[in-house]
Amino acid sequence: MKTAMLLSNTHFIWVSCLLGLITHIQSSSISFTTDLIHRDSPSSPFYDPSHTLFRRVVAATNRSFDRAKFFNSMRSSGVTNIFPNPQIADYLMKISIGTPPLEIFGVADTGSDMIWTQCEPCSYCYDQKPPIYNPDNSSSYNSVTCDSTTCILVPMKSCSSLNNTCLYLVVYGDLSYSSGELATETITLGSSSDHGINSSAFTRVVFGCGHRNAGMFTNDQSGIIGLGGGPFSLISQMGSLINRKFSYCLVQMFSHVERSSKMYFGDAGTVAGDGVVSTPIFSGYPETFYYLNFEGLTVGDQRVEFYTTKPKSVEGNIIIDSGTSLTLVPEEFYRRLQTAVRRSMADIRPIGGDMQHNLNLCYNPLEVMDLPVMVAHFNGADLELDPMNTFVQMSNDSICLAFAPVDGVVIFGNLAQMNFLVGYDLERKTVSFKRTDCMKL
């Protein structure tokens, strides 16, 4: 209990310090929208037109297992400054940094907290196609000093003996890393829309100016945009300026119609109206993740209760994550879920599992007339899922249950969230869901 209180108080102090730094250029409270681009979309720098649709599906499911593995290592080790490699996250964002602004393409990751980009001079950097940010060309760049409160609160840091600059280090689960100066800069977010340019600029955003970056990064990305719950994430730093609200609407991927998803900040991120269901966000460790309380699934008329090894007094048994495709659950729960699905589709013979891709219950799509309706039960919210949320087609001959067993961290993935407006109200500590055709937004 004392440890939890210490973590909570530390987080409050960090956020309070950062919110004392960051300001918005135009007003104290704003709303805006930006594109959230799936890495396999034609709009993504990672897009490879030679890859088939099913090859992209397979890659996404494989990333889910890799991501869960790193999440589990974060929780079990107690080390909160080592993150899953962002290459196994599913979405990207464009932001502009500096004055004048330079556009960068970063991995948008709810499983990470740090914002960083490659910086000149690059003493040891991975090859990057887009121009590398040069702080000497920006009038709004300011280094963070070693004796500042912000530097003191950085988990992995050192101090430059030359100019008293705070130096950071962030390490990912596969030992990829970024290191350099901690600094503040003006960051602009937004996107073009049918109504013109919708953007917003923030000054004094704390970020990492990476002079040494190496590992599993690609030359199409400029850095990382952390969207997790920790104090140095973009979400936490914007804080009261966006009324601690954001939401996203993920379009259906792995179809032949491609369009960017949307992410909303401030009051634009409010989810309201008919059909909205809400569930509490719980505190957890590490604080990067957004924790919900999952109670079970109904398949047709069969309810499958979720059992957890946690004491009943502990809330928050699943994390909601936009970067993981599959929904990953404990082995014992998965077996009962699989049994319920088989019973609801008793007139169709399964073709077995796609063991090559770690999915255990599959059917021939030519034989499937109707897939079972499923309802995900959270604390105070029943979420009716469409077949697109619960099954994924792996090939012309195989459609599989989009849930998989995992040892450790439990994740409500992005396939289950597609075509929902998913809103986070961090002031009220709730996540809300509203069935929405995200293609029409």
C-alpha positions as CSV (number, residue, x, y, z in Angstrom):
1,M,0.0,0.0,0.0
2,K,2.8,2.4,0.9
3,T,4.5,1.7,-2.5
4,A,1.3,2.4,-4.4
5,M,0.8,5.6,-2.5
6,L,4.4,6.6,-3.3
7,L,3.9,5.9,-7.0
8,S,0.7,7.9,-7.1
9,N,2.2,10.9,-5.3
10,T,5.3,10.8,-7.5
11,H,3.1,10.7,-10.6
12,F,1.2,13.7,-9.3
13,I,4.4,15.7,-8.6
14,W,5.8,14.9,-12.1
15,V,2.6,15.9,-13.9
16,S,2.3,19.1,-11.8
17,C,5.9,20.0,-12.7
18,L,5.4,19.4,-16.4
19,L,2.1,21.2,-16.6
20,G,3.9,24.2,-15.1
21,L,6.1,24.1,-18.2
22,I,3.8,23.3,-21.1
23,T,1.6,26.1,-22.5
24,H,-0.7,26.4,-25.4
25,I,0.0,29.3,-27.9
26,Q,-3.6,30.4,-28.3
27,S,-5.7,29.5,-25.3
28,S,-5.8,27.6,-22.0
29,S,-8.1,24.9,-23.3
30,I,-8.4,23.5,-26.8
31,S,-9.8,20.8,-29.0
32,F,-8.3,19.4,-32.2
33,T,-8.1,16.3,-34.4
34,T,-5.3,14.4,-36.0
35,D,-4.8,11.4,-38.2
36,L,-3.9,8.0,-36.6
37,I,-2.3,6.0,-39.4
38,H,-2.1,2.2,-39.3
39,R,1.4,1.1,-40.2
40,D,0.0,-1.1,-43.0
41,S,-2.0,1.7,-44.6
42,P,-0.9,3.1,-47.9
43,S,-0.5,6.4,-46.0
44,S,2.2,4.9,-43.8
45,P,5.9,5.1,-44.6
46,F,6.0,1.4,-43.6
47,Y,3.6,0.4,-46.3
48,D,5.0,-2.2,-48.8
49,P,2.7,-2.6,-51.8
50,S,4.3,-6.0,-52.6
51,H,2.8,-7.4,-49.4
52,T,-0.6,-9.2,-49.7
53,L,-3.5,-8.4,-47.4
54,F,-3.1,-11.7,-45.6
55,R,0.6,-11.2,-45.1
56,R,-0.2,-7.9,-43.3
57,V,-2.7,-9.7,-41.2
58,V,-0.2,-12.4,-40.2
59,A,2.4,-9.7,-39.3
60,A,-0.1,-7.9,-37.1
61,T,-1.0,-11.0,-35.2
62,N,2.7,-11.8,-34.7
63,R,3.4,-8.3,-33.4
64,S,0.6,-8.9,-30.8
65,F,2.5,-11.7,-29.2
66,D,5.8,-9.9,-29.3
67,R,4.2,-6.8,-27.7
68,A,2.6,-8.9,-24.9
69,K,5.9,-10.5,-24.2
70,F,7.5,-7.1,-23.6
71,F,4.6,-5.8,-21.5
72,N,4.9,-8.8,-19.3
73,S,8.6,-8.3,-18.8
74,M,7.9,-4.6,-17.8
75,R,5.4,-5.7,-15.1
76,S,7.3,-8.7,-13.8
77,S,10.7,-6.9,-13.6
78,G,9.4,-3.8,-11.9
79,V,11.5,-1.7,-14.3
80,T,9.3,1.0,-15.7
81,N,11.8,2.8,-18.0
82,I,12.2,-0.2,-20.4
83,F,9.5,-0.2,-23.0
84,P,8.3,-2.6,-25.8
85,N,10.0,-1.8,-29.0
86,P,7.8,0.7,-30.9
87,Q,8.3,-1.3,-34.1
88,I,5.7,-3.7,-32.7
89,A,3.1,-0.9,-32.3
90,D,0.4,-0.6,-34.9
91,Y,-0.2,3.2,-35.4
92,L,1.7,6.3,-36.4
93,M,1.2,10.1,-36.1
94,K,2.6,13.1,-37.8
95,I,3.6,16.0,-35.6
96,S,5.7,19.1,-36.2
97,I,8.5,20.2,-34.0
98,G,10.3,23.5,-33.6
99,T,10.1,27.0,-34.9
100,P,9.9,27.0,-37.9
101,P,8.2,23.6,-37.7
102,L,9.7,20.4,-39.1
103,E,7.2,17.6,-39.7
104,I,8.2,14.2,-38.3
105,F,6.6,10.8,-38.5
106,G,6.6,9.0,-35.2
107,V,5.2,5.7,-33.8
108,A,2.2,6.6,-31.7
109,D,2.4,4.2,-28.7
110,T,0.0,3.9,-25.8
111,G,2.6,1.5,-24.3
112,S,5.4,4.1,-24.1
113,D,5.7,7.4,-22.2
114,M,8.6,9.3,-23.8
115,I,8.6,11.6,-26.8
116,W,11.8,11.7,-28.7
117,T,13.2,12.3,-32.2
118,Q,16.6,11.9,-33.9
119,C,18.6,15.1,-33.6
120,E,21.6,16.7,-35.3
121,P,24.4,16.3,-34.7
122,C,23.9,12.5,-34.9
123,S,26.9,10.9,-33.3
124,Y,25.4,7.5,-33.8
125,C,22.0,7.3,-35.5
126,Y,20.0,4.9,-37.6
127,D,19.6,5.9,-41.2
128,Q,16.5,8.1,-41.6
129,K,14.9,9.1,-44.9
130,P,13.0,12.3,-43.7
131,P,15.1,15.3,-42.7
132,I,16.6,15.0,-39.2
133,Y,15.6,17.7,-36.7
134,N,18.4,20.2,-36.0
135,P,17.9,22.2,-32.8
136,D,20.2,24.9,-34.1
137,N,17.6,25.7,-36.7
138,S,14.8,26.3,-34.1
139,S,14.3,29.4,-32.1
140,S,12.1,27.6,-29.6
141,Y,14.5,24.9,-28.5
142,N,15.8,25.0,-24.9
143,S,17.9,22.4,-23.1
144,V,16.8,21.2,-19.7
145,T,19.5,21.8,-17.1
146,C,20.7,19.1,-14.7
147,D,19.5,21.0,-11.6
148,S,15.9,21.3,-12.8
149,T,13.1,19.4,-11.2
150,T,12.3,17.9,-14.6
151,C,15.7,16.4,-14.9
152,I,15.7,15.1,-11.4
153,L,12.5,13.1,-12.1
154,V,13.8,11.4,-15.3
155,P,14.3,7.7,-14.5
156,M,17.5,7.1,-16.5
157,K,19.6,10.2,-16.7
158,S,23.1,11.7,-16.4
159,C,24.6,15.2,-16.6
160,S,26.8,16.8,-19.2
161,S,29.9,18.1,-17.6
162,L,30.4,20.6,-20.5
163,N,27.2,22.6,-20.3
164,N,25.1,21.3,-17.3
165,T,22.6,19.7,-19.7
166,C,20.3,16.9,-18.6
167,L,21.0,13.7,-20.6
168,Y,18.4,11.0,-20.9
169,L,18.4,7.3,-21.9
170,V,15.4,5.2,-22.9
171,V,15.8,1.5,-23.5
172,Y,13.3,-0.8,-25.3
173,G,12.7,-4.5,-24.6
174,D,14.9,-5.7,-27.5
175,L,17.8,-3.4,-26.3
176,S,17.0,-0.7,-29.0
177,Y,17.7,2.7,-27.4
178,S,17.7,6.4,-27.7
179,S,19.9,8.8,-25.8
180,G,20.7,12.5,-26.0
181,E,19.6,15.8,-24.4
182,L,16.4,16.4,-22.6
183,A,14.9,19.6,-23.9
184,T,11.7,21.6,-24.4
185,E,10.3,22.6,-27.7
186,T,7.2,23.8,-29.5
187,I,5.1,20.8,-30.9
188,T,2.2,21.3,-33.4
189,L,-0.4,18.6,-33.9
190,G,-3.3,18.4,-36.2
191,S,-4.5,17.3,-39.6
192,S,-6.2,18.7,-42.7
193,S,-9.9,18.0,-42.9
194,D,-13.0,18.9,-45.0
195,H,-13.2,22.1,-43.0
196,G,-9.6,23.2,-43.5
197,I,-6.6,22.9,-41.2
198,N,-7.3,21.7,-37.7
199,S,-4.2,22.0,-35.6
200,S,-2.8,23.2,-32.3
201,A,0.6,24.3,-31.1
202,F,2.1,23.7,-27.6
203,T,5.2,25.4,-26.3
204,R,7.7,24.0,-23.8
205,V,6.9,20.3,-24.4
206,V,9.5,18.1,-22.7
207,F,11.1,15.7,-25.2
208,G,14.3,13.7,-26.0
209,C,16.6,15.2,-28.6
210,G,18.3,11.9,-29.6
211,H,21.9,12.1,-30.7
212,R,22.5,8.4,-30.3
213,N,19.8,6.0,-31.4
214,A,20.1,2.4,-32.5
215,G,18.3,-0.9,-32.7
216,M,15.2,-2.1,-34.5
217,F,14.1,1.3,-35.9
218,T,13.3,1.8,-39.6
219,N,14.6,4.6,-41.8
220,D,11.0,5.8,-42.4
221,Q,10.4,6.9,-38.8
222,S,11.8,9.9,-37.0
223,G,11.1,8.9,-33.4
224,I,8.4,7.9,-30.8
225,I,5.3,9.7,-29.6
226,G,4.5,8.2,-26.2
227,L,0.7,8.3,-25.5
228,G,0.8,6.2,-22.3
229,G,-0.3,7.2,-18.8
230,G,3.2,8.1,-17.5
231,P,4.2,11.8,-16.8
232,F,6.4,12.4,-19.8
233,S,3.9,11.2,-22.4
234,L,2.3,13.6,-24.8
235,I,-1.1,13.0,-23.2
236,S,0.1,13.7,-19.6
237,Q,2.0,16.8,-20.6
238,M,-1.0,18.3,-22.4
239,G,-3.1,17.5,-19.3
240,S,-5.5,20.3,-18.4
241,L,-5.0,22.0,-21.8
242,I,-7.1,19.2,-23.3
243,N,-9.2,18.8,-20.2
244,R,-7.4,15.5,-19.8
245,K,-9.6,14.0,-22.6
246,F,-8.7,12.2,-25.8
247,S,-10.4,9.6,-28.0
248,Y,-9.8,7.7,-31.2
249,C,-11.9,5.9,-33.8
250,L,-10.1,3.0,-35.5
251,V,-11.3,2.2,-39.0
252,Q,-11.6,-1.4,-40.0
253,M,-8.2,-2.6,-41.2
254,F,-7.3,-5.6,-43.4
255,S,-10.0,-4.6,-45.9
256,H,-9.6,-3.4,-49.5
257,V,-10.7,0.1,-48.5
258,E,-8.1,2.1,-46.7
259,R,-8.5,5.3,-44.7
260,S,-6.7,6.9,-41.8
261,S,-8.2,6.6,-38.3
262,K,-8.8,9.7,-36.2
263,M,-7.6,10.8,-32.8
264,Y,-9.4,13.6,-30.9
265,F,-8.0,15.8,-28.1
266,G,-9.8,18.0,-25.6
267,D,-13.6,18.4,-25.7
268,A,-13.5,17.0,-29.2
269,G,-12.6,13.8,-27.6
270,T,-15.8,13.6,-25.5
271,V,-17.8,10.5,-26.2
272,A,-21.5,11.2,-25.6
273,G,-25.0,10.4,-26.9
274,D,-27.1,7.3,-27.4
275,G,-25.5,4.0,-27.0
276,V,-22.5,5.1,-24.9
277,V,-21.2,2.7,-22.3
278,S,-18.5,3.7,-19.8
279,T,-16.2,1.8,-17.5
280,P,-13.6,3.0,-14.8
281,I,-9.9,3.4,-15.4
282,F,-7.9,1.9,-12.5
283,S,-4.4,2.7,-11.3
284,G,-1.9,0.0,-12.0
285,Y,1.8,-0.7,-12.2
286,P,3.5,0.4,-14.3
287,E,1.5,3.6,-14.7
288,T,2.1,3.6,-18.5
289,F,-0.9,1.4,-19.1
290,Y,-4.6,2.1,-19.0
291,Y,-6.2,-0.6,-16.8
292,L,-9.9,-1.7,-16.9
293,N,-11.8,-4.3,-15.0
294,F,-12.9,-7.1,-17.4
295,E,-15.7,-9.4,-16.1
296,G,-16.1,-11.8,-19.0
297,L,-17.6,-12.5,-22.4
298,T,-21.0,-13.7,-23.6
299,V,-21.0,-15.8,-26.7
300,G,-24.5,-16.1,-28.1
301,D,-26.4,-17.1,-24.9
302,Q,-23.4,-18.5,-23.0
303,R,-21.6,-16.2,-20.5
304,V,-17.9,-17.0,-19.9
305,E,-16.8,-15.5,-16.7
306,F,-13.3,-14.0,-16.4
307,Y,-11.4,-15.4,-13.5
308,T,-8.2,-13.8,-12.3
309,T,-5.5,-14.8,-9.8
310,K,-5.5,-11.3,-8.3
311,P,-7.2,-10.7,-5.0
312,K,-10.8,-9.4,-5.3
313,S,-9.8,-6.1,-3.7
314,V,-7.4,-5.4,-6.6
315,E,-9.1,-3.7,-9.6
316,G,-7.7,-3.4,-13.1
317,N,-7.2,-6.8,-14.6
318,I,-6.8,-5.9,-18.3
319,I,-5.1,-3.2,-20.2
320,I,-6.7,-1.5,-23.2
321,D,-4.1,-0.9,-25.9
322,S,-4.4,0.6,-29.4
323,G,-1.0,-0.9,-30.4
324,T,-1.9,-4.6,-30.1
325,S,-4.1,-6.2,-32.7
326,L,-5.4,-9.4,-30.9
327,T,-7.2,-9.6,-27.6
328,L,-4.9,-11.7,-25.3
329,V,-6.3,-13.6,-22.3
330,P,-5.2,-16.2,-19.9
331,E,-5.0,-19.8,-21.1
332,E,-7.7,-21.1,-18.8
333,F,-10.2,-18.4,-19.8
334,Y,-9.3,-18.9,-23.5
335,R,-10.1,-22.6,-23.3
336,R,-13.6,-21.9,-21.9
337,L,-14.1,-19.1,-24.5
338,Q,-13.1,-21.5,-27.2
339,T,-15.6,-24.1,-26.0
340,A,-18.4,-21.6,-26.0
341,V,-17.6,-20.5,-29.6
342,R,-17.5,-24.1,-30.7
343,R,-20.9,-24.7,-29.1
344,S,-22.4,-21.7,-30.7
345,M,-21.2,-22.9,-34.1
346,A,-21.9,-26.6,-33.5
347,D,-23.2,-27.1,-37.1
348,I,-19.9,-26.0,-38.6
349,R,-16.8,-28.1,-38.2
350,P,-13.6,-26.2,-37.3
351,I,-10.7,-26.7,-39.6
352,G,-8.4,-26.7,-36.6
353,G,-6.0,-24.0,-35.6
354,D,-3.7,-21.8,-37.5
355,M,-0.8,-23.0,-35.4
356,Q,1.8,-21.4,-37.6
357,H,0.3,-18.0,-36.6
358,N,-0.7,-19.0,-33.0
359,L,-4.5,-18.8,-33.5
360,N,-6.2,-22.0,-32.3
361,L,-9.7,-21.9,-33.5
362,C,-10.4,-21.4,-37.3
363,Y,-13.1,-22.1,-39.8
364,N,-13.4,-22.2,-43.5
365,P,-15.1,-18.9,-44.4
366,L,-17.0,-20.5,-47.3
367,E,-18.8,-22.6,-44.7
368,V,-19.6,-19.8,-42.2
369,M,-23.0,-18.2,-42.7
370,D,-23.2,-16.4,-39.4
371,L,-20.6,-15.7,-36.7
372,P,-21.8,-15.6,-33.0
373,V,-22.6,-12.3,-31.4
374,M,-20.3,-11.6,-28.5
375,V,-20.6,-9.1,-25.7
376,A,-17.5,-8.0,-23.7
377,H,-18.4,-7.2,-20.1
378,F,-16.5,-4.6,-18.2
379,N,-17.2,-3.0,-14.9
380,G,-20.5,-1.0,-15.6
381,A,-20.3,-1.5,-19.4
382,D,-21.5,-4.2,-21.8
383,L,-19.9,-3.8,-25.2
384,E,-21.6,-5.6,-28.0
385,L,-18.9,-6.7,-30.5
386,D,-19.4,-7.3,-34.2
387,P,-17.8,-10.3,-36.0
388,M,-15.1,-7.9,-37.3
389,N,-14.1,-7.3,-33.7
390,T,-13.9,-11.0,-32.8
391,F,-12.7,-12.9,-35.9
392,V,-9.9,-12.2,-38.3
393,Q,-9.4,-13.7,-41.8
394,M,-5.9,-15.1,-42.0
395,S,-6.2,-16.5,-45.6
396,N,-8.7,-17.3,-48.3
397,D,-9.4,-20.6,-46.5
398,S,-9.2,-19.6,-42.8
399,I,-11.1,-17.2,-40.5
400,C,-10.0,-17.4,-36.9
401,L,-11.0,-16.3,-33.5
402,A,-9.2,-13.0,-32.8
403,F,-8.5,-14.0,-29.2
404,A,-5.4,-15.9,-28.1
405,P,-4.0,-17.4,-24.9
406,V,-1.1,-15.6,-23.3
407,D,0.9,-16.1,-20.1
408,G,0.9,-12.8,-18.2
409,V,-0.4,-9.5,-19.2
410,V,-4.1,-9.4,-20.4
411,I,-4.8,-7.0,-23.3
412,F,-8.0,-5.7,-25.0
413,G,-6.6,-5.2,-28.5
414,N,-7.4,-2.9,-31.3
415,L,-9.4,-5.4,-33.5
416,A,-12.0,-5.5,-30.7
417,Q,-12.0,-1.7,-30.6
418,M,-12.4,-1.0,-34.4
419,N,-15.6,0.9,-35.4
420,F,-16.0,2.2,-31.8
421,L,-15.4,5.8,-30.7
422,V,-13.2,5.1,-27.7
423,G,-12.9,8.0,-25.3
424,Y,-10.5,8.5,-22.3
425,D,-11.5,11.0,-19.7
426,L,-8.6,11.0,-17.3
427,E,-10.2,13.5,-15.0
428,R,-13.2,11.3,-14.4
429,K,-11.1,8.2,-14.8
430,T,-13.3,6.5,-17.3
431,V,-13.1,4.9,-20.8
432,S,-16.3,5.2,-22.9
433,F,-17.3,3.3,-26.0
434,K,-19.8,4.2,-28.7
435,R,-20.5,2.1,-31.8
436,T,-19.5,4.3,-34.8
437,D,-18.7,4.0,-38.5
438,C,-15.2,5.4,-38.3
439,M,-14.9,5.6,-42.1
440,K,-17.5,8.4,-42.0
441,L,-15.6,10.6,-39.6
